[in-house]
Amino acid sequence: MNESEPTDVIQFGTSRFLQAHADLFFSEAAPSRSVTVVQSSGDSSRSSRLAALARPEGFSVKIQGMLDGNIIDEARRVTSIKHALSTVTNWNEVCQSAATAKFILSNTSEKGFEPRDEDLDNSPSQLMSYPAKLAHILAYRYSQGHTPPTLLPTELISNNGDHLKARILNIAQAAIPLAGFSDWLSAMPAANSIVDRIVSEPIEPAGAIAEPYALWAIENAPGIECPCNHPAVIMVQNIDEIAQLKLHILNLGHTYLAEHWLQNDQPKGVTVYDAMNTELKSKLLTLWTKEVLLGFANQGMEDTAIGYITTTLERFSNPFLAHQLSDIAQNHTQKVHRRIDAFLQRYGSDAEKIAPTLVSIVKRNSV
């Protein structure tokens, strides 16, 4: 691809997750999508990764694990990334690339979304949060007379599309005095989505090892277009059901295993697969079926939840993935609040009777 030729997708985030998820999907789609990756964090330790992502030969993603009882062990090649930029050193190029891209994809950290004092500065700076940086990038696009792009945030934030659009609009109204810009932003499509794939290890300097299971569910709404034709990318009428299953079965299960790892002071290298070869496997299954399932049954989702538990147990029992419990245990208190405490609200005053294990975890991690 010529340097001046526009790409379809501007991607904020260089994570191994995106490499084995959206970037791979864009490579395998028919037709394929071209991507310009942007590092917005300014983390100099990732400079070698940034350069490697856009190599013409691409990079490898290993898909390893069980799928419907069958062993999958194969390597795939990601060639969708054509350019790699940084907001620190390539701000003008980032703005120019984003001016004509059809989609703006992001998978930044939750910390990157947090408001900062610098967000209300009139000029862009590296000290701003990701939504503030994007507001200024979109202001450039607007000033060049282009129509709005479609926002595709994939961060683990409820209604992530609505949330990102609201943040951008608030920042623009407070700090970017550009006539008509707020109306332009208000018309911008922003997709709520859920992403799911366990990506356990990086391949240096670019690439990753991931499980066969993959999902990118995007909620249908006016102006929202599916970003690529790929079996893992689906359009749904309501994202909430998928979000609940992922957060309160898979993510809750991970946090339960991490809690056990923390409480028993186990070594760093213990993985989810290791845990599945101990009594924890039966304990986790009991937790799901005895303490969690009733919450889904009360919402008419029992059959769906049972199927999801079966799939998740197969994913956790993947012998290939070195998904370390020490990684899952990062930001553990916050995860307990989102994944467990929020779920217990369904049981109200009966929580201690119905879900005593979950209640005890919340109590141990209360702040």
Backbone hydrogen bonds in HBPLUS format (Angstrom, degrees):
<---DONOR---> <-ACCEPTOR-->    atom                        ^
c    i                          cat <-CA-CA->   ^        H-A-AA   ^      H-
h    n   atom  resd res      DA  || num        DHA   H-A  angle D-A-AA Bond
n    s   type  num  typ     dist DA aas  dist angle  dist       angle   num
A0005-GLU N   A0002-ASN O   2.93 MM   3  5.19 151.4  2.02 109.7 119.0     1
A0008-ASP N   A0034-SER O   3.08 MM  26  5.25 121.8  2.43 114.5 128.3     2
A0102-LYS N   A0008-ASP O   2.96 MM  94  5.36 127.2  2.25 125.9 139.5     3
A0103-PHE N   A0008-ASP O   3.10 MM  95  6.42 162.3  2.13 160.7 164.4     4
A0009-VAL N   A0034-SER O   3.00 MM  25  6.28 152.7  2.07 154.1 162.4     5
A0036-THR N   A0009-VAL O   2.85 MM  27  6.25 157.7  1.90 164.5 172.1     6
A0010-ILE N   A0103-PHE O   2.99 MM  93  6.38 162.5  2.02 152.7 156.5     7
A0105-LEU N   A0010-ILE O   2.80 MM  95  6.06 148.0  1.90 151.5 161.9     8
A0011-GLN N   A0036-THR O   2.81 MM  25  6.01 170.7  1.82 154.3 157.2     9
A0038-VAL N   A0011-GLN O   2.64 MM  27  5.82 155.8  1.70 171.2 165.8    10
A0012-PHE N   A0105-LEU O   2.79 MM  93  6.18 165.2  1.81 154.5 155.8    11
A0107-ASN N   A0012-PHE O   3.02 MM  95  6.43 153.9  2.09 173.1 172.5    12
A0013-GLY N   A0038-VAL O   3.06 MM  25  6.21 154.3  2.13 154.2 162.2    13
A0019-GLN N   A0015-SER O   3.21 MM   4  6.53 155.5  2.27 144.8 152.0    14
A0020-ALA N   A0016-ARG O   3.13 MM   4  6.32 152.1  2.21 145.6 150.7    15
A0021-HIS N   A0017-PHE O   2.95 MM   4  5.94 110.5  2.45 139.9 158.3    16
A0021-HIS N   A0018-LEU O   3.21 MM   3  4.81 150.6  2.30  93.1 101.9    17
A0023-ASP N   A0018-LEU O   2.98 MM   5  5.93 159.4  2.02 157.4 162.8    18
A0025-PHE N   A0021-HIS O   2.95 MM   4  6.20 162.4  1.98 157.1 162.9    19
A0026-PHE N   A0022-ALA O   2.81 MM   4  6.03 163.2  1.83 158.3 162.1    20
A0027-SER N   A0023-ASP O   3.18 MM   4  6.35 142.5  2.33 133.9 143.2    21
A0027-SER N   A0024-LEU O   3.11 MM   3  5.08 122.0  2.46  93.9 108.6    22
A0028-GLU N   A0024-LEU O   2.99 MM   4  6.27 151.5  2.08 150.8 158.4    23
A0029-ALA N   A0025-PHE O   2.86 MM   4  5.86 129.1  2.13 151.1 163.6    24
A0033-ARG N   A0026-PHE O   3.06 MM   7  4.93 157.4  2.12 126.7 133.7    25
A0035-VAL N   A0080-SER O   2.87 MM  45  5.69 151.2  1.95 148.3 143.8    26
A0082-LYS N   A0035-VAL O   2.80 MM  47  5.79 164.4  1.82 160.0 163.0    27
A0037-VAL N   A0083-HIS O   2.95 MM  46  6.25 157.5  2.00 154.9 148.5    28
A0085-LEU N   A0037-VAL O   2.77 MM  48  6.16 162.6  1.79 159.4 165.0    29
A0039-GLN N   A0085-LEU O   2.85 MM  46  6.31 159.2  1.90 146.3 150.7    30
A0087-THR N   A0039-GLN O   3.00 MM  48  6.32 163.7  2.02 158.1 158.4    31
A0046-ARG N   A0043-ASP O   3.16 MM   3  5.85 165.1  2.18 117.3 122.0    32
A0047-SER N   A0044-SER O   3.21 MM   3  5.37 161.0  2.25 115.7 114.8    33
A0050-LEU N   A0046-ARG O   3.03 MM   4  6.32 160.0  2.07 152.5 157.9    34
A0051-ALA N   A0047-SER O   3.12 MM   4  6.40 160.9  2.16 148.9 152.5    35
A0052-ALA N   A0048-SER O   3.07 MM   4  6.23 156.3  2.13 143.9 150.6    36
A0053-LEU N   A0049-ARG O   3.00 MM   4  6.16 142.0  2.15 152.9 162.0    37
A0055-ARG N   A0052-ALA O   3.33 MM   3  5.48 168.8  2.35 113.0 112.6    38
A0058-GLY N   A0055-ARG O   2.86 MM   3  5.33 160.2  1.90 119.9 126.7    39
A0059-PHE N   A0078-VAL O   3.14 MM  19  5.40 145.6  2.26 135.5 145.4    40
A0078-VAL N   A0059-PHE O   2.82 MM  19  5.40 170.7  1.83 165.1 167.6    41
A0061-VAL N   A0076-ARG O   2.85 MM  15  5.27 159.5  1.90 151.6 155.3    42
A0076-ARG N   A0061-VAL O   2.84 MM  15  5.27 164.1  1.87 146.8 152.2    43
A0062-LYS N   A0208-ALA O   2.92 MM 146  6.38 152.2  2.00 158.1 162.5    44
A0210-ALA N   A0062-LYS O   2.83 MM 148  6.16 169.3  1.84 174.4 178.2    45
A0063-ILE N   A0074-GLU O   2.77 MM  11  5.39 165.3  1.79 169.0 173.1    46
A0074-GLU N   A0063-ILE O   2.97 MM  11  5.39 162.3  2.01 149.8 155.2    47
A0064-GLN N   A0210-ALA O   2.92 MM 146  6.27 161.3  1.96 163.5 168.0    48
A0065-GLY N   A0072-ILE O   2.82 MM   7  5.23 149.4  1.91 151.0 151.8    49
A0072-ILE N   A0065-GLY O   2.66 MM   7  5.23 167.4  1.68 168.0 170.3    50
A0067-LEU N   A0070-ASN O   2.85 MM   3  5.22 153.4  1.92 144.4 153.4    51
A0070-ASN N   A0067-LEU O   3.01 MM   3  5.22 164.7  2.04 111.9 115.8    52
A0090-ASN N   A0086-SER O   2.74 MM   4  5.27 146.8  1.84 149.2 157.6    53
A0094-VAL N   A0090-ASN O   2.86 MM   4  6.08 154.3  1.93 160.2 168.8    54
A0095-CYS N   A0091-TRP O   3.02 MM   4  6.33 163.4  2.05 155.1 158.5    55
A0096-GLN N   A0092-ASN O   2.96 MM   4  6.22 159.2  2.01 148.4 154.4    56
A0097-SER N   A0093-GLU O   2.86 MM   4  6.00 158.8  1.91 147.8 153.5    57
A0098-ALA N   A0094-VAL O   2.91 MM   4  6.06 160.2  1.95 152.4 158.0    58
A0099-ALA N   A0095-CYS O   3.08 MM   4  6.09 119.0  2.47 135.5 149.5    59
A0099-ALA N   A0096-GLN O   3.30 MM   3  5.16 145.2  2.43  93.0 102.9    60
A0150-THR N   A0102-LYS O   3.06 MM  48  6.40 160.6  2.10 147.0 152.4    61
A0104-ILE N   A0150-THR O   2.94 MM  46  6.23 156.9  2.00 157.0 157.2    62
A0152-LEU N   A0104-ILE O   2.75 MM  48  5.79 164.8  1.77 153.8 149.2    63
A0106-SER N   A0152-LEU O   3.29 MM  46  6.46 153.1  2.37 129.5 126.3    64
A0154-THR N   A0106-SER O   2.83 MM  48  5.94 147.5  1.93 152.3 161.6    65
A0112-GLY N   A0109-SER O   2.99 MM   3  5.03 126.0  2.29  94.5 108.6    66
A0113-PHE N   A0110-GLU O   3.03 MM   3  5.26 148.5  2.13 103.2 112.8    67
A0114-GLU N   A0111-LYS O   3.12 MM   3  5.25 144.8  2.24 102.3 112.3    68
A0130-TYR N   A0112-GLY O   2.89 MM  18  5.57 164.0  1.91 154.1 158.8    69
A0119-ASP N   A0116-ARG O   2.99 MM   3  5.44 156.5  2.05 112.3 119.7    70
A0120-LEU N   A0117-ASP O   3.46 MM   3  6.39 168.9  2.47 122.2 123.4    71
A0121-ASP N   A0118-GLU O   3.00 MM   3  5.36 167.5  2.01 118.6 120.1    72
A0128-MET N   A0125-SER O   3.25 MM   3  5.79 168.2  2.27 114.3 117.9    73
A0133-LYS N   A0129-SER O   3.05 MM   4  6.39 162.7  2.08 156.9 161.7    74
A0134-LEU N   A0130-TYR O   2.92 MM   4  6.14 165.9  1.94 159.9 163.9    75
A0135-ALA N   A0131-PRO O   2.92 MM   4  6.10 144.2  2.05 138.2 148.0    76
A0136-HIS N   A0132-ALA O   3.24 MM   4  6.60 154.3  2.31 149.2 153.7    77
A0137-ILE N   A0133-LYS O   3.02 MM   4  6.35 151.9  2.10 147.5 156.3    78
A0138-LEU N   A0134-LEU O   2.83 MM   4  6.02 159.1  1.87 153.6 158.6    79
A0139-ALA N   A0135-ALA O   2.94 MM   4  6.17 139.1  2.11 135.9 147.7    80
A0140-TYR N   A0136-HIS O   3.14 MM   4  6.44 148.6  2.24 141.7 148.1    81
A0141-ARG N   A0137-ILE O   3.17 MM   4  6.54 157.6  2.22 143.0 148.8    82
A0142-TYR N   A0138-LEU O   2.86 MM   4  6.13 160.6  1.90 151.7 156.4    83
A0143-SER N   A0139-ALA O   2.93 MM   4  6.13 155.1  2.00 144.7 151.6    84
A0144-GLN N   A0140-TYR O   3.11 MM   4  6.39 129.8  2.38 143.8 156.5    85
A0144-GLN N   A0141-ARG O   3.13 MM   3  5.25 139.3  2.31  98.5 109.9    86
A0146-HIS N   A0141-ARG O   3.39 MM   5  5.91 167.1  2.41 155.1 151.5    87
A0145-GLY N   A0142-TYR O   3.00 MM   3  5.29 162.0  2.03 111.4 116.1    88
A0151-LEU N   A0189-PRO O   2.91 MM  38  6.29 167.9  1.92 150.4 150.6    89
A0191-ALA N   A0151-LEU O   2.97 MM  40  6.10 171.7  1.98 158.3 155.6    90
A0157-ILE N   A0155-GLU O   2.78 MM   2  5.51 137.5  1.96 106.2  92.6    91
A0163-HIS N   A0159-ASN O   2.89 MM   4  6.09 163.7  1.92 160.7 166.2    92
A0164-LEU N   A0160-ASN O   2.96 MM   4  6.02 165.9  1.98 144.9 148.4    93
A0165-LYS N   A0161-GLY O   3.04 MM   4  6.16 168.6  2.05 151.8 155.4    94
A0166-ALA N   A0162-ASP O   2.99 MM   4  6.10 159.4  2.03 147.4 153.1    95
A0167-ARG N   A0163-HIS O   3.05 MM   4  6.27 157.8  2.10 149.2 155.0    96
A0168-ILE N   A0164-LEU O   2.98 MM   4  6.23 164.4  2.01 154.8 158.7    97
A0169-LEU N   A0165-LYS O   2.94 MM   4  6.11 163.4  1.96 151.2 155.8    98
A0170-ASN N   A0166-ALA O   2.96 MM   4  6.11 160.3  2.00 148.5 153.5    99
A0171-ILE N   A0167-ARG O   3.03 MM   4  6.21 161.3  2.06 149.8 154.8   100
A0172-ALA N   A0168-ILE O   2.88 MM   4  6.07 162.7  1.91 152.2 157.4   101
A0173-GLN N   A0169-LEU O   2.98 MM   4  6.13 161.3  2.01 149.0 153.7   102
A0174-ALA N   A0170-ASN O   3.12 MM   4  6.24 141.5  2.28 139.1 148.8   103
A0174-ALA N   A0171-ILE O   3.17 MM   3  5.17 125.1  2.49  94.0 108.0   104
A0175-ALA N   A0171-ILE O   2.81 MM   4  5.80 147.6  1.92 155.1 163.1   105
A0176-ILE N   A0172-ALA O   3.00 MM   4  4.75 154.5  2.07 126.9 130.1   106
A0178-LEU N   A0176-ILE O   2.83 MM   2  5.73 127.0  2.11 115.1  98.9   107
A0181-PHE N   A0178-LEU O   3.01 MM   3  5.52 164.5  2.03 136.5 139.4   108
A0184-TRP N   A0180-GLY O   3.13 MM   4  6.37 154.7  2.20 148.2 155.5   109
A0185-LEU N   A0181-PHE O   2.91 MM   4  6.21 156.9  1.97 153.3 159.3   110
A0186-SER N   A0182-SER O   2.92 MM   4  6.11 150.4  2.01 143.0 151.4   111
A0187-ALA N   A0183-ASP O   3.28 MM   4  6.53 134.8  2.49 138.6 148.3   112
A0187-ALA N   A0184-TRP O   3.27 MM   3  5.39 136.9  2.47  97.4 108.3   113
A0188-MET N   A0185-LEU O   2.95 MM   3  5.06 160.2  1.99 108.4 114.7   114
A0219-GLU N   A0192-ASN O   2.94 MM  27  5.59 176.1  1.94 173.5 173.5   115
A0194-ILE N   A0217-ALA O   2.88 MM  23  5.21 152.1  1.96 146.9 155.9   116
A0217-ALA N   A0194-ILE O   2.87 MM  23  5.21 156.0  1.93 162.3 163.6   117
A0196-ASP N   A0215-LEU O   2.88 MM  19  5.01 148.6  1.98 152.7 148.7   118
A0215-LEU N   A0196-ASP O   2.86 MM  19  5.01 139.8  2.03 149.2 154.7   119
A0211-GLU N   A0198-ILE O   3.08 MM  13  5.78 153.9  2.15 162.9 170.9   120
A0200-SER N   A0209-ILE O   3.02 MM   9  6.02 121.3  2.38 150.1 166.4   121
A0209-ILE N   A0201-GLU O   2.87 MM   8  5.26 151.7  1.95 153.1 154.6   122
A0203-ILE N   A0207-GLY O   2.89 MM   4  4.63 158.6  1.93 114.2 109.6   123
A0216-TRP N   A0232-ALA O   2.79 MM  16  5.98 139.6  1.95 167.5 157.9   124
A0234-ILE N   A0216-TRP O   2.94 MM  18  6.29 157.1  2.00 148.1 155.0   125
A0218-ILE N   A0234-ILE O   2.86 MM  16  6.21 163.9  1.88 161.9 167.3   126
A0236-VAL N   A0218-ILE O   2.86 MM  18  6.01 158.5  1.90 145.7 151.0   127
A0220-ASN N   A0236-VAL O   2.70 MM  16  5.75 164.6  1.72 163.8 165.2   128
A0224-ILE N   A0221-ALA O   3.04 MM   3  5.51 166.2  2.05 139.2 140.6   129
A0233-VAL N   A0230-HIS O   2.98 MM   3  5.43 159.1  2.03 117.5 124.3   130
A0243-ALA N   A0239-ILE O   3.02 MM   4  6.21 160.1  2.07 155.2 161.6   131
A0244-GLN N   A0240-ASP O   2.91 MM   4  6.14 157.1  1.97 153.9 159.0   132
A0245-LEU N   A0241-GLU O   3.11 MM   4  6.37 162.3  2.15 150.3 154.3   133
A0246-LYS N   A0242-ILE O   3.06 MM   4  6.25 170.3  2.07 155.1 157.4   134
A0247-LEU N   A0243-ALA O   2.93 MM   4  5.98 168.6  1.95 151.7 155.5   135
A0248-HIS N   A0244-GLN O   2.88 MM   4  5.68 163.9  1.90 147.9 153.2   136
A0249-ILE N   A0245-LEU O   3.00 MM   4  5.50 123.0  2.33 136.8 143.1   137
A0251-ASN N   A0246-LYS O   2.79 MM   5  6.06 179.2  1.79 174.6 174.8   138
A0252-LEU N   A0247-LEU O   3.10 MM   5  6.18 119.5  2.48 123.2 139.0   139
A0253-GLY N   A0249-ILE O   2.83 MM   4  5.74 148.1  1.93 136.5 145.7   140
A0254-HIS N   A0250-LEU O   2.97 MM   4  6.32 155.8  2.03 152.1 158.3   141
A0255-THR N   A0251-ASN O   2.99 MM   4  6.27 159.4  2.03 149.0 154.4   142
A0256-TYR N   A0252-LEU O   2.90 MM   4  6.16 148.3  2.00 147.1 155.9   143
A0257-LEU N   A0253-GLY O   3.09 MM   4  6.39 159.6  2.13 150.0 154.3   144
A0258-ALA N   A0254-HIS O   2.89 MM   4  6.19 154.6  1.96 148.9 156.9   145
A0259-GLU N   A0255-THR O   2.86 MM   4  6.00 151.2  1.94 144.2 151.6   146
A0260-HIS N   A0256-TYR O   3.14 MM   4  6.45 157.2  2.20 146.6 151.7   147
A0261-TRP N   A0257-LEU O   3.00 MM   4  6.28 155.2  2.07 145.2 152.3   148
A0262-LEU N   A0258-ALA O   2.87 MM   4  6.13 157.7  1.92 151.7 157.2   149
A0263-GLN N   A0259-GLU O   2.89 MM   4  6.03 165.4  1.91 153.6 157.8   150
A0264-ASN N   A0260-HIS O   3.09 MM   4  6.09 141.6  2.24 142.6 151.2   151
A0266-GLN N   A0261-TRP O   3.31 MM   5  5.50 168.9  2.33 151.9 155.2   152
A0265-ASP N   A0262-LEU O   3.31 MM   3  5.22 165.4  2.34 101.8 105.9   153
A0270-VAL N   A0267-PRO O   3.43 MM   3  6.17 174.1  2.43 122.7 123.8   154
A0325-LEU N   A0270-VAL O   2.92 MM  55  6.06 166.7  1.93 154.3 157.0   155
A0275-ALA N   A0271-THR O   3.08 MM   4  6.44 158.1  2.13 147.4 152.7   156
A0272-VAL N   A0323-HIS O   2.94 MM  51  5.75 143.8  2.07 145.7 153.9   157
A0276-MET N   A0272-VAL O   2.99 MM   4  6.31 143.6  2.12 144.7 155.2   158
A0276-MET N   A0273-TYR O   3.09 MM   3  4.98 119.8  2.47  92.0 107.3   159
A0277-ASN N   A0274-ASP O   3.02 MM   3  5.34 157.7  2.07 108.4 115.5   160
A0278-THR N   A0275-ALA O   3.14 MM   3  5.42 145.1  2.27 118.7 116.6   161
A0281-LYS N   A0278-THR O   3.25 MM   3  6.16 162.6  2.28 123.0 125.0   162
A0283-LYS N   A0279-GLU O   3.15 MM   4  6.43 155.7  2.22 147.0 154.5   163
A0284-LEU N   A0280-LEU O   2.77 MM   4  5.86 157.0  1.82 149.0 154.2   164
A0285-LEU N   A0281-LYS O   3.02 MM   4  6.25 162.5  2.05 147.2 152.0   165
A0286-THR N   A0282-SER O   2.94 MM   4  6.08 153.7  2.01 141.5 148.8   166
A0287-LEU N   A0283-LYS O   2.90 MM   4  6.14 153.6  1.97 143.7 151.3   167
A0288-TRP N   A0284-LEU O   2.94 MM   4  6.26 162.1  1.97 156.0 159.4   168
A0289-THR N   A0285-LEU O   2.96 MM   4  6.14 168.5  1.97 150.8 154.2   169
A0290-LYS N   A0286-THR O   2.76 MM   4  5.58 154.3  1.82 150.4 156.7   170
A0291-GLU N   A0287-LEU O   2.92 MM   4  5.25 149.1  2.02 130.1 140.1   171
A0292-VAL N   A0287-LEU O   3.16 MM   5  6.51 135.7  2.37 150.6 159.4   172
A0293-LEU N   A0288-TRP O   2.80 MM   5  5.91 142.7  1.94 159.7 170.4   173
A0295-GLY N   A0292-VAL O   2.99 MM   3  5.63 131.8  2.23 116.5 127.9   174
A0296-PHE N   A0293-LEU O   3.02 MM   3  5.27 124.2  2.34 102.5 116.4   175
A0297-ALA N   A0293-LEU O   2.83 MM   4  6.13 155.7  1.89 153.6 161.9   176
A0298-ASN N   A0294-LEU O   2.93 MM   4  6.10 150.6  2.02 148.6 154.5   177
A0299-GLN N   A0296-PHE O   2.98 MM   3  5.25 148.9  2.08 104.3 114.2   178
A0301-MET N   A0296-PHE O   2.88 MM   5  5.00 161.3  1.92 145.3 141.4   179
A0300-GLY N   A0297-ALA O   3.01 MM   3  5.02 164.6  2.04 111.4 112.6   180
A0305-ALA N   A0301-MET O   2.87 MM   4  5.98 159.6  1.91 155.3 161.6   181
A0306-ILE N   A0302-GLU O   2.90 MM   4  6.15 155.1  1.97 153.6 160.1   182
A0307-GLY N   A0303-ASP O   3.14 MM   4  6.39 163.6  2.17 149.4 152.7   183
A0308-TYR N   A0304-THR O   3.00 MM   4  6.24 152.3  2.08 145.4 153.6   184
A0309-ILE N   A0305-ALA O   2.87 MM   4  6.08 153.5  1.94 150.3 157.1   185
A0310-THR N   A0306-ILE O   3.10 MM   4  6.39 157.7  2.15 148.2 153.5   186
A0311-THR N   A0307-GLY O   3.11 MM   4  6.39 161.1  2.15 147.7 152.2   187
A0312-THR N   A0308-TYR O   2.85 MM   4  6.00 160.1  1.89 149.5 155.7   188
A0313-LEU N   A0309-ILE O   2.91 MM   4  6.07 155.3  1.97 150.7 156.4   189
A0314-GLU N   A0310-THR O   3.26 MM   4  6.51 154.0  2.33 143.0 149.1   190
A0315-ARG N   A0311-THR O   3.00 MM   4  6.33 150.8  2.09 145.3 154.0   191
A0316-PHE N   A0312-THR O   2.86 MM   4  6.13 157.1  1.91 153.0 158.6   192
A0317-SER N   A0313-LEU O   3.11 MM   4  6.22 133.9  2.33 136.4 147.8   193
A0317-SER N   A0314-GLU O   3.24 MM   3  5.11 131.1  2.50  91.2 104.1   194
A0318-ASN N   A0315-ARG O   3.30 MM   3  5.44 151.0  2.39 113.9 112.9   195
A0327-ASP N   A0324-GLN O   3.10 MM   3  5.46 133.8  2.32 103.2 114.3   196
A0328-ILE N   A0324-GLN O   3.30 MM   4  6.73 159.3  2.34 145.9 151.0   197
A0329-ALA N   A0325-LEU O   2.88 MM   4  5.99 143.2  2.02 143.1 153.0   198
A0330-GLN N   A0327-ASP O   3.22 MM   3  5.64 165.9  2.24 111.0 115.2   199
A0335-LYS N   A0331-ASN O   3.11 MM   4  6.38 155.1  2.17 151.0 158.7   200
A0336-VAL N   A0332-HIS O   2.85 MM   4  6.14 155.6  1.91 157.3 163.9   201
A0337-HIS N   A0333-THR O   3.15 MM   4  6.42 155.7  2.21 145.4 151.3   202
A0338-ARG N   A0334-GLN O   3.08 MM   4  6.40 160.7  2.12 149.5 153.7   203
A0339-ARG N   A0335-LYS O   2.77 MM   4  5.69 166.7  1.78 156.1 160.6   204
A0340-ILE N   A0336-VAL O   2.95 MM   4  5.20 151.6  2.04 130.4 138.5   205
A0341-ASP N   A0336-VAL O   2.96 MM   5  6.30 165.3  1.98 156.0 160.9   206
A0342-ALA N   A0337-HIS O   3.04 MM   5  6.19 140.9  2.20 150.1 159.5   207
A0343-PHE N   A0340-ILE O   3.01 MM   3  5.12 119.3  2.40  97.7 113.3   208
A0344-LEU N   A0340-ILE O   2.97 MM   4  6.29 151.4  2.06 154.6 162.9   209
A0346-ARG N   A0343-PHE O   3.09 MM   3  5.97 165.3  2.11 123.5 127.1   210
A0347-TYR N   A0344-LEU O   2.95 MM   3  5.53 150.3  2.04 115.8 123.6   211
A0348-GLY N   A0345-GLN O   3.34 MM   3  5.26 148.7  2.45  97.1 105.6   212
A0350-ASP N   A0347-TYR O   3.01 MM   3  5.39 146.8  2.12 142.5 138.4   213
A0351-ALA N   A0348-GLY O   3.25 MM   3  5.76 163.8  2.28 120.0 120.9   214
A0353-LYS N   A0350-ASP O   3.09 MM   3  5.40 124.6  2.41 106.2 120.2   215
A0354-ILE N   A0350-ASP O   2.94 MM   4  6.10 160.1  1.98 160.8 167.4   216
A0355-ALA N   A0351-ALA O   2.70 MM   4  5.44 164.7  1.73 153.1 158.6   217
A0359-VAL N   A0355-ALA O   3.05 MM   4  6.24 162.1  2.08 155.9 161.6   218
A0360-SER N   A0356-PRO O   3.01 MM   4  6.14 154.3  2.08 143.2 149.3   219
A0361-ILE N   A0357-THR O   3.17 MM   4  6.48 149.1  2.27 144.8 152.6   220
A0362-VAL N   A0358-LEU O   3.09 MM   4  6.41 162.0  2.13 152.6 156.9   221
A0363-LYS N   A0359-VAL O   2.98 MM   4  6.24 160.9  2.02 151.7 156.9   222
A0364-ARG N   A0360-SER O   3.06 MM   4  6.23 155.5  2.12 144.1 149.9   223
A0365-ASN N   A0361-ILE O   3.16 MM   4  6.35 135.6  2.37 141.5 153.0   224
A0365-ASN N   A0362-VAL O   3.11 MM   3  5.18 132.0  2.35  97.0 110.1   225
A0366-SER N   A0363-LYS O   3.43 MM   3  5.20 172.2  2.43 102.3 103.3   226
